[in-house]
Amino acid sequence: MLSISAIKDLDYSPKPLDSRDPERELDIYSPSTNNESLPVILFVHGGAWRTGDKSEHMQLAERLSQQGFVVVVNNYRLRKEKNESWNNCLYFTDTENINRLSHKSENNGPPIIQHPSHIKDTMDAVRYIQSRYEGRKLFLVGHSAGAHIILSIALKPEFQLPGIDGYIGVEGIYDIPLLLKTFPDYLDFIQQAFTDNQAEYSKASLIGFTPAPIHSPIALLYSPEDELIDPGQHESIYSWLKFHDIVATVKANLHGKHDECLTTSEMTDAIGDFVRNQL
């Protein structure tokens, strides 16, 4: 069994050197025998764009690293409620930068973190990784809301980044209007992440637009035991990708509930197999 080393709380975002923003930090797990050719996997957590932390996925990262990969898990800014602390979200002192990084604020207070801030933060994390591991193969894996983030980077022209060798969406949210039709109670967190303007839900979805040219493979992983996301999500995006002649594979026979699925060796092996097949 490989020995795994970890470097934690690395700052990936552009900001003053004397400040700290834990919501824009990342952890790196790698075999102690790390060499300069190991591929890199970035795992982007879920949590409905308002909860979750990189520390919750240490075991997943270690298991993947045991397979011979460098594994990075990032935080990104989350949607905060009015009564939550904003200390970790603000470090800019000038109004111009605050307005640039957020959609709106309440009574000139702290910015409200909404789409596409989550995507832009993850894009900064990708750029950091590409700078640190220049020339290595890089794969993005996202779970739930994290799958929406990484496939937005894959498919949306305004977010696409070069140098990514594959994308894996795990139990993802892809078609927001369909999600709300299936789970009306989800409107609360969708409004928090995407405003209460329903026109924004279609615009933020990963169907119904002209995709950016993509040459890297996409995989969609799903467990039928998932109690929070139904098969309609991966079925919807798979049909849309097929319509646009974008190749994607679907593995929908994994096991475990929405979060439990990530703890299975079956999930780890599915991610590892996908990456190895692209090397």
VOKOLPA-737277 format. One record per residue (C-alpha): residue in three letters; residue number from 1; chain; y, x, z. Coordinates in Angstrom, 3 decimals, always signed. Each point is the difference from the previous one (the first is absolute). Example, Ala and Ser with C-alpha at 12.3 -4.5 7.8 and 13.67 -1.06 7.14 Angstrom:
BEGIN
residu_num_chaine_v_u_w
ALA_1_A_-4.500_+12.300_+7.800 $
SER_2_A_+3.440_+1.370_-0.660 $
This chain:
BEGIN
residu_num_chaine_v_u_w
MET_1_A_+0.000_+0.000_+0.000 $
LEU_2_A_+3.404_+1.310_-0.974 $
SER_3_A_+2.546_+0.791_+2.678 $
ILE_4_A_+3.221_-1.968_-0.531 $
SER_5_A_+3.501_+1.171_+0.835 $
ALA_6_A_+3.038_-2.246_+0.273 $
ILE_7_A_+3.737_+0.486_-0.383 $
LYS_8_A_+1.904_-2.980_+1.370 $
ASP_9_A_+3.461_-1.527_-0.129 $
LEU_10_A_+1.288_+1.880_-3.035 $
ASP_11_A_+3.354_-1.271_-1.201 $
TYR_12_A_-0.130_-0.984_-3.666 $
SER_13_A_+3.320_-1.795_-0.456 $
PRO_14_A_+3.348_+1.451_-1.065 $
LYS_15_A_+2.326_-0.136_+3.006 $
PRO_16_A_+1.948_+2.284_+2.353 $
LEU_17_A_-2.148_+2.797_+1.419 $
ASP_18_A_+0.932_-0.749_+3.604 $
SER_19_A_-1.213_-3.609_-0.140 $
ARG_20_A_-3.433_-1.554_+0.255 $
ASP_21_A_-1.344_-3.202_-1.501 $
PRO_22_A_-3.624_-0.655_+1.086 $
GLU_23_A_-0.244_-2.792_-2.536 $
ARG_24_A_+0.323_+2.577_-2.758 $
GLU_25_A_-2.466_+2.600_+1.151 $
LEU_26_A_-3.530_+0.801_-1.086 $
ASP_27_A_-3.196_+1.611_+1.287 $
ILE_28_A_-2.236_+2.363_-1.983 $
TYR_29_A_-3.742_+0.431_+0.582 $
SER_30_A_-1.922_+2.728_-1.789 $
PRO_31_A_-3.238_+1.956_+0.283 $
SER_32_A_+0.550_+3.203_+1.940 $
THR_33_A_-1.436_+1.808_-3.033 $
ASN_34_A_+2.741_-1.529_-2.137 $
ASN_35_A_+0.540_+1.681_-3.345 $
GLU_36_A_+2.657_-0.427_-2.642 $
SER_37_A_-2.100_-2.228_-2.240 $
LEU_38_A_-0.891_-2.859_+2.348 $
PRO_39_A_+1.292_-3.368_-1.240 $
VAL_40_A_+2.483_-1.911_+2.141 $
ILE_41_A_-0.258_-3.658_+1.023 $
LEU_42_A_+3.011_-1.893_+1.336 $
PHE_43_A_-1.001_-3.066_+2.053 $
VAL_44_A_+2.690_-2.671_+0.402 $
HIS_45_A_-0.672_-2.424_+2.854 $
GLY_46_A_+0.411_-3.776_-0.043 $
GLY_47_A_+1.445_-2.332_+2.613 $
ALA_48_A_+1.961_-2.630_-1.958 $
TRP_49_A_+2.904_+2.430_-0.477 $
ARG_50_A_+0.940_-0.441_+3.681 $
THR_51_A_-2.727_+1.647_+2.121 $
GLY_52_A_-2.368_+2.960_-0.150 $
ASP_53_A_+0.113_+3.712_+0.641 $
LYS_54_A_-1.599_+3.112_-1.481 $
SER_55_A_-1.654_+0.815_+3.327 $
GLU_56_A_-2.241_-3.059_-0.360 $
HIS_57_A_-1.792_+1.598_-2.953 $
MET_58_A_-0.872_+3.394_+1.429 $
GLN_59_A_-3.756_-0.676_-0.115 $
LEU_60_A_+0.137_-1.142_-3.623 $
ALA_61_A_+1.966_+3.119_-0.914 $
GLU_62_A_-2.444_+2.266_+1.830 $
ARG_63_A_-3.012_-1.611_-1.687 $
LEU_64_A_+1.549_+0.407_-3.425 $
SER_65_A_+0.975_+3.567_+0.787 $
GLN_66_A_-3.629_+0.666_+0.960 $
GLN_67_A_-0.806_-0.692_-3.647 $
GLY_68_A_+2.158_+2.919_-1.088 $
PHE_69_A_+3.426_-1.557_-0.493 $
VAL_70_A_+3.457_+0.610_+1.398 $
VAL_71_A_+1.008_-3.392_+1.406 $
VAL_72_A_+3.567_-1.055_+0.713 $
VAL_73_A_+0.972_-3.151_+1.912 $
ASN_74_A_+3.656_-1.012_-0.066 $
ASN_75_A_+2.216_-2.323_+1.934 $
TYR_76_A_+2.721_-1.956_-1.760 $
ARG_77_A_+2.840_-2.084_+1.343 $
LEU_78_A_-1.098_-3.447_+1.160 $
ARG_79_A_+1.776_-3.327_+0.136 $
LYS_80_A_+1.478_-0.381_+3.482 $
GLU_81_A_+0.772_-3.169_+1.903 $
LYS_82_A_+3.469_-0.531_+1.477 $
ASN_83_A_-1.128_+0.891_+3.494 $
GLU_84_A_-1.908_+3.139_-0.943 $
SER_85_A_+1.272_+3.530_+0.412 $
TRP_86_A_+1.713_+1.550_-3.000 $
ASN_87_A_+0.278_+3.482_+1.420 $
ASN_88_A_-2.679_+1.349_-2.323 $
CYS_89_A_+1.506_-1.592_-3.097 $
LEU_90_A_+3.548_+1.317_+0.050 $
TYR_91_A_+1.259_+3.484_-0.306 $
PHE_92_A_+2.744_-0.290_-2.608 $
THR_93_A_+3.505_-0.158_+1.315 $
ASP_94_A_+1.846_-1.066_-3.128 $
THR_95_A_+0.088_-3.572_-1.274 $
GLU_96_A_-0.714_+1.002_-3.599 $
ASN_97_A_-3.426_+1.433_+0.817 $
ILE_98_A_-0.914_-2.923_+2.256 $
ASN_99_A_+0.823_-2.479_-2.743 $
ARG_100_A_-1.921_+2.047_-2.537 $
LEU_101_A_-3.174_-0.003_+2.069 $
SER_102_A_-0.092_-3.648_+1.051 $
HIS_103_A_+0.427_-3.410_-1.553 $
LYS_104_A_+2.203_-1.528_+2.644 $
SER_105_A_+0.986_+0.132_+3.636 $
GLU_106_A_+0.818_-2.622_+2.573 $
ASN_107_A_+3.566_+0.030_+1.391 $
ASN_108_A_+0.414_+3.600_-1.180 $
GLY_109_A_-3.004_+0.966_+2.115 $
PRO_110_A_-3.033_+2.075_-0.874 $
PRO_111_A_-1.438_-0.377_-3.510 $
ILE_112_A_-2.809_-2.437_-0.623 $
ILE_113_A_-2.897_+1.830_-1.614 $
GLN_114_A_-1.313_-2.014_-2.928 $
HIS_115_A_-1.538_+0.506_-3.415 $
PRO_116_A_+0.237_+2.500_-1.664 $
SER_117_A_+0.738_+2.328_+2.937 $
HIS_118_A_-3.729_+0.269_+0.807 $
ILE_119_A_-0.734_+1.146_-3.550 $
LYS_120_A_+2.903_+2.445_-0.116 $
ASP_121_A_-1.052_+1.594_+3.283 $
THR_122_A_-3.524_+0.481_-1.331 $
MET_123_A_+1.425_+1.481_-3.192 $
ASP_124_A_+1.799_+2.568_+2.170 $
ALA_125_A_-3.322_+0.746_+1.720 $
VAL_126_A_-1.654_+0.516_-3.396 $
ARG_127_A_+2.725_+2.410_-1.065 $
TYR_128_A_-0.406_+1.937_+3.242 $
ILE_129_A_-3.768_+0.278_-0.545 $
GLN_130_A_+0.434_+1.086_-3.611 $
SER_131_A_+2.404_+2.719_+1.115 $
ARG_132_A_-2.298_+1.198_+2.786 $
TYR_133_A_-3.192_-0.137_-2.094 $
GLU_134_A_+1.359_+0.816_-3.424 $
GLY_135_A_-2.596_-0.145_-2.755 $
ARG_136_A_-2.655_-1.863_+1.959 $
LYS_137_A_-1.561_-3.312_-0.956 $
LEU_138_A_+1.663_-2.830_+1.919 $
PHE_139_A_-1.386_-3.491_+0.625 $
LEU_140_A_+1.699_-2.952_+1.685 $
VAL_141_A_-1.977_-2.439_+2.161 $
GLY_142_A_+1.646_-3.081_+1.514 $
HIS_143_A_-1.359_-2.697_+2.292 $
SER_144_A_+1.345_-3.587_-0.020 $
ALA_145_A_+3.811_+0.301_-0.224 $
GLY_146_A_-0.593_+3.700_-0.630 $
ALA_147_A_-1.933_-0.946_-3.145 $
HIS_148_A_+3.066_-1.899_-1.206 $
ILE_149_A_+2.077_+3.126_+0.622 $
ILE_150_A_-2.227_+2.463_-1.853 $
LEU_151_A_-0.646_-2.285_-2.972 $
SER_152_A_+3.727_-0.685_-0.271 $
ILE_153_A_+0.345_+3.759_-0.475 $
ALA_154_A_-2.789_-0.097_-2.580 $
LEU_155_A_+1.205_-2.960_-2.050 $
LYS_156_A_+3.684_-0.778_+0.533 $
PRO_157_A_+2.234_+1.953_-2.421 $
GLU_158_A_+2.731_+0.382_+2.630 $
PHE_159_A_-2.354_+1.641_+2.504 $
GLN_160_A_-2.460_+1.973_-2.087 $
LEU_161_A_-0.445_+3.676_+0.893 $
PRO_162_A_-1.669_+2.716_-2.083 $
GLY_163_A_-2.911_+2.124_+1.141 $
ILE_164_A_-2.190_-2.617_+1.707 $
ASP_165_A_-3.643_+0.130_-1.063 $
GLY_166_A_-1.318_-3.337_+1.253 $
TYR_167_A_+0.713_-3.068_+2.108 $
ILE_168_A_-2.225_-1.981_+2.358 $
GLY_169_A_+1.065_-3.406_+1.284 $
VAL_170_A_-1.993_-1.128_+3.047 $
GLU_171_A_+0.060_-3.709_+0.868 $
GLY_172_A_+3.457_-0.146_-1.492 $
ILE_173_A_+2.841_-2.464_-0.340 $
TYR_174_A_+0.834_-0.135_-3.706 $
ASP_175_A_+1.002_-3.573_-0.928 $
ILE_176_A_+2.438_-1.281_+2.633 $
PRO_177_A_+0.453_-3.602_-1.269 $
LEU_178_A_-3.785_-0.366_-0.158 $
LEU_179_A_-0.318_+1.433_+3.504 $
LEU_180_A_+2.437_-2.598_+1.337 $
LYS_181_A_-1.807_-2.773_-1.830 $
THR_182_A_-3.249_+1.062_+1.665 $
PHE_183_A_+1.510_+0.866_+3.401 $
PRO_184_A_+3.223_-2.011_+0.534 $
ASP_185_A_+0.309_+1.366_+3.541 $
TYR_186_A_+0.679_+3.462_-1.455 $
LEU_187_A_+3.481_-1.099_-1.048 $
ASP_188_A_+1.454_+1.476_+3.212 $
PHE_189_A_-0.843_+3.625_-0.714 $
ILE_190_A_+0.616_-0.371_-3.737 $
GLN_191_A_+3.527_-1.222_+0.700 $
GLN_192_A_+0.534_+2.924_+2.351 $
ALA_193_A_-1.122_+2.517_-2.605 $
PHE_194_A_+1.456_-1.575_-3.160 $
THR_195_A_+2.834_-2.322_+1.171 $
ASP_196_A_-0.193_-3.803_-0.063 $
ASN_197_A_+0.784_-0.122_-3.727 $
GLN_198_A_-3.262_-1.119_-1.563 $
ALA_199_A_+1.018_+1.393_-3.383 $
GLU_200_A_-0.367_+3.438_+1.577 $
TYR_201_A_-3.682_-0.632_+0.731 $
SER_202_A_-0.929_-0.156_-3.671 $
LYS_203_A_+2.198_+2.999_-0.786 $
ALA_204_A_-1.648_+2.058_+2.752 $
SER_205_A_-3.530_-0.997_-1.016 $
LEU_206_A_-2.217_+2.284_-2.032 $
ILE_207_A_-0.503_-2.464_-2.834 $
GLY_208_A_+2.321_-1.659_-2.485 $
PHE_209_A_+2.021_+2.974_-1.275 $
THR_210_A_-0.300_+2.708_-2.613 $
PRO_211_A_-1.830_+2.852_+1.736 $
ALA_212_A_+0.934_+3.629_-0.329 $
PRO_213_A_-2.364_+2.097_-2.136 $
ILE_214_A_-2.781_+1.236_+2.261 $
HIS_215_A_-2.770_+2.451_-0.787 $
SER_216_A_-1.470_+0.442_+3.471 $
PRO_217_A_-2.905_-2.211_+1.127 $
ILE_218_A_+0.305_-2.880_+2.436 $
ALA_219_A_-2.672_-1.268_+2.388 $
LEU_220_A_+0.105_-3.209_+2.029 $
LEU_221_A_-2.167_-0.113_+3.143 $
TYR_222_A_-0.729_-3.167_+1.945 $
SER_223_A_-2.299_-1.374_+2.676 $
PRO_224_A_-1.141_-3.649_-0.312 $
GLU_225_A_+0.133_-0.102_+3.806 $
ASP_226_A_+3.793_+0.485_-0.055 $
GLU_227_A_+1.496_-2.823_+2.031 $
LEU_228_A_+3.654_+0.672_-0.918 $
ILE_229_A_+0.050_+0.629_-3.764 $
ASP_230_A_-2.128_-2.048_-2.391 $
PRO_231_A_-1.652_+1.134_-3.281 $
GLY_232_A_+2.712_-1.741_-2.001 $
GLN_233_A_+2.280_+2.998_+0.524 $
HIS_234_A_-2.143_+2.622_-1.710 $
GLU_235_A_-1.199_-2.539_-2.569 $
SER_236_A_+3.602_-0.791_-0.950 $
ILE_237_A_+1.111_+3.597_-0.473 $
TYR_238_A_-3.249_+0.977_-1.712 $
SER_239_A_+0.500_-2.754_-2.614 $
TRP_240_A_+3.608_+1.047_-0.504 $
LEU_241_A_-0.930_+3.674_-0.378 $
LYS_242_A_-2.708_-0.912_-2.493 $
PHE_243_A_+2.507_-2.072_-2.006 $
HIS_244_A_+2.186_+3.111_-0.258 $
ASP_245_A_-2.958_+2.232_-0.935 $
ILE_246_A_+0.249_+1.922_+3.271 $
VAL_247_A_-3.404_+1.152_+1.163 $
ALA_248_A_-0.909_-0.837_+3.569 $
THR_249_A_-3.246_-0.108_+1.919 $
VAL_250_A_-0.835_-2.488_+2.731 $
LYS_251_A_-2.362_+0.598_+2.902 $
ALA_252_A_-0.084_-3.295_+1.872 $
ASN_253_A_-3.234_+0.349_+1.948 $
LEU_254_A_+1.181_+2.032_+2.974 $
HIS_255_A_-0.427_-1.197_+3.575 $
GLY_256_A_+2.152_-0.698_+3.026 $
LYS_257_A_+3.047_-2.081_+0.827 $
HIS_258_A_+3.475_+0.900_-1.204 $
ASP_259_A_+0.564_+2.940_+2.337 $
GLU_260_A_-3.610_+0.697_+0.936 $
CYS_261_A_-0.823_+0.746_-3.614 $
LEU_262_A_+1.978_+3.235_+0.244 $
THR_263_A_-2.248_+1.255_+2.788 $
THR_264_A_-3.206_-0.139_-2.050 $
SER_265_A_-1.650_+2.995_-1.650 $
GLU_266_A_-0.431_-2.289_-3.001 $
MET_267_A_+3.761_-0.127_-0.481 $
THR_268_A_+0.384_+3.742_+0.486 $
ASP_269_A_-2.730_+0.661_-2.546 $
ALA_270_A_+1.562_-2.388_-2.524 $
ILE_271_A_+3.324_+1.851_+0.227 $
GLY_272_A_-1.683_+3.402_-0.134 $
ASP_273_A_-2.140_-0.958_-3.001 $
PHE_274_A_+3.034_-1.238_-1.918 $
VAL_275_A_+1.891_+3.248_+0.614 $
ARG_276_A_-2.961_+2.222_-0.884 $
ASN_277_A_-0.523_-1.894_-3.253 $
GLN_278_A_+3.517_+1.007_-1.101 $
LEU_279_A_-0.393_+3.727_+0.682 $
